[in-house]
C-alpha cells in the first residue's frame, strides 16, 4: 500500500503502480480500488487512460504508515538488545 501511495504522488497510471509496488495488475486494481474508496487516491481519465493521484488524506496515510514502520523498526532493535542483554551473564 505504501509503495502504491508513493507511486501515485503526484499522479500515475496503473503501469507505474505495478512496477513501483512490484505487484501484478489484478493486485494493483484491488488496492487502487480500496484506496479510492477510502479517499486516499483520486481517479480521472485522460485520453482514455485512468490516472490516479494521491489526495491530502492519502499523503497523511502515507506519512502515518512510514511513521509506523520506523516505530516498528525501533521496537525490533530494542527487542534484540533486550534479548542480547538477557543472554549475557551478570558479573
N, C-alpha and C positions, 0 to 999 in steps of 0.2 A: 504494500500500500504506500509506504513511504517513497519508494522508487517511482511509483506512478505519479504521486503528487509532485515530486521533483521534476519528472519529465514534462509535466504539464505547466510548468512555470516558465514563461507566462502562458504559452499555448503550444499545442502539439496535435498531431494526428495519431491514429492508433498504431501505426508502424513505429513511431518514436517511443510509444509506451512499451510495445513488445520488446524492442531492443534495449531500452533504458532499464526496464524491470526484469528482463531475462525470462519472460513468460510467453506462452503461446496465445494465439488470437482469442480462443474461447475463454481462457482465464482472464485475459485483459478485458474482454467485454463484460464479464461478470463484475470485476472490480470497478470498472468505469461506471457501469450502471448503478452500483451501490454508492459510489462517491457522488454521482449526480443526484441520486435520491436523497442523500443527506445534506446536499448543498455545498459539498466541498469542491465540486467541479461544475463548470457550466459547459454547455454544448451549443454550437452553432454550425451552420452549414455554409461552406464557401466553395463555389464551383463544384457542387455535388459531393464534396468531401466533408465529413464530420470533423470539426475542430473542437478540441477540449481545452478549457482554460481553468486555471486554479482561481478560486474565489478567495475572499478575505477569510471566510470560515475554513477553507482548505489550507490557507497559509498558517492559520492558527493551529489547525490539526497537525500539520507537518511539524511545526515548532514543538508541540507537546509530545509527539512521537519521538522526535530527536532528543528531547529532554529526558523522556522515559528511558531511552536506550543508554544515554550517558549515566543515568542513575543506576540502571541495572548493571552496567559495566563496573561502576564504582563499588556496588554491593558485592559483585563477584570477586573483585580484588580484595575487599575487606574480608570476605568469607575465606578466601585462600590464605590470607595472613593469619586469621584466627586458627584455621586448621593446622597450619605450619607451626604456630606458636604452641598449640596443644600437643603436638608431636614431640617437641623438644623437652628434654628432661630439665627439671629445676635444679640449679646448682647452688 
